[in-house]
């Protein structure tokens, strides 16, 4: 979306390739909204939603099935948003793109195959 320099070339290519469907989790926008209202982040949430839509990224809502993998996660990471992103990734068989070392520490959990930035 912003040509983030942290993204590897191969990850960026996968994201822009129309053969790949890219999802943005509602959880990520919830976290942005909460941090924004607490003054921890400055972002226009409506504009962010429009950018996500303009990029033709698919919205990934939160469903009951996404909570089931949470039972199998150890407490390496205590952030509830990140834990739910991991669980969503497992439940939907999707790759989570992240640079978060604590999320990447879950590599090896059945069904979780994160993609480092």
Secondary structure, 3 states (H helix, E strand, C coil): CCCCCCCCHHHHHHHHCCCCCCEEEHHHHHHHHHHHHCCCCCCCHHHHHHHHHHCCCEEECCCCHHHHHHHHCCCCCCCHHHHHHHHHHHHHCCCCEECCHHHHCCCCCCCCCCEEC
